[in-house]
Amino acid sequence: MRPIISKTLIYLISVCGVACSAEERPNIVVILCDDLGYADVGFNGSTDIQTPELDELAAAGTRFSSAYVSHPFCGPSRMSLLSGRYPHPMGTPYNLAPLSYDFPESSTLGIPESEVLISKVLQQSGYRTGIVGKWHLGFEPQYHPNVRGFDDFYGFLGGGHFYFPEKYKPIYERQKKAGKSPIEEYLLPLEHNGKEVDETEYITDGLSREAVRFVKESAEMEQPFFLYLSYNAPHSPLEAKEEDMEPYRHIKDIKRRKYAGMVAAVDRGVGELVDALREAGVFENTLIVFTSDNGGKTTLGANNAPLKKGKGSVSEGGIRVPMFFHWPKVVPSGQLFEHPVSTLDFYPTFADLARAEIPAGKLLDGVALLDAVKKRESPRRGDMVYAVRHRDGFSEISGRRDSWKAIWDTKGGSWRLYNVDKDMAEKNDLSAQYPERLEELKAGIRRWTATHTQPLWFHSVQEMEGWKENEMPRYDDAFGAN
Ligand code: CA
């Protein structure tokens, strides 16, 4: 009897192998760059920076030409990506204060504990979860990645970091010896699950190495994985390896040359990650998402062409980012998806793929994307994507519905209306031709701003005082109600 039973078992296993693979939950890898401009990768139109690894993935997947972030700078955008909520209704429209500002009313706070992050949802559904790189959601223990749903954390808690250990370590050691407190977060040692580590590589290379480690470890385990590879590149300080700048020696602008070198290191890291996924035999069943947390800073070497302005602005250059999805046999290959999508959509999209349970009552501002991407339909027809950025005494505001965008970004100025499908550079103000359309969009934005709450923290004492003195947020200024 034994041989017959074995044959039966082998048959069952082989049948299950086919049937079960169709049901298998995918691994999910999010590669997030920091301040990467719209035109700073080959697949999105860069003519000077070469990104062959990213371009290959983008070409084999679906590229998004109208991908938005919820906020035009780092902290709020990242909090939205992981929480699935706009920053303003959550009270998080400002970056946390850096440790060096000595402003503990802000720097001791973080992403509200009431917000269940996508990392926690995936973890609870059986995923192994990892973050490598920049956190920027809070320094204190209750905000630590390891208690917010990440099994494995390698990186740094602040808003950025210097790149060359041989340069920043001696400064850190000198300041530590001198008893300086707090020491600037860009100098602090990296950590692995709460323990200081001695990182010796150029930071981008170190983060890529750890992403590869996480993939290798995870592939050995019988559970799917979620990796959030949160590069700080090409965010300032502009620090690139000589060999990465060498192919760009023809670029005269030293900032652009360094920036190009920093992007080259990311591209190399993505190549290493893809190799690791292939070698582990999990490449075919991994969704890779690549994007940036906000637009590029043009004064620091970035290029958002043809978009207007950049980081910090609610013009397209601040909030519209390069993005692709890659997943063989599932995400359409070689496609350009032009409908508006948002990094807010990651949460429901990933929860869907993981067949994970979202906690009852969890507020989400995004929509699950994958079916819409496959069908090439808008996932949010008729619904808007918004952006607000508080300035000194007023707030820049914008909202896009389908092809149309309304924007108000100058104190005392007028609302403008653009068809950002045809006019992504926002050159041709159509508010006079379509006043009713503008009023519809303004009404939608106004309803949304009514959901906002007071900021939980400010980036600096001056910002906090300015907010009070100016009786912010003063949304009525934008809508002409006073
Ligand atoms: Ca950023």
Residues whose N, C-alpha, C, O or C-beta is under 5 A from the ligand:
A	BS01	CA	D34 D35 F73 C74 D293 N294
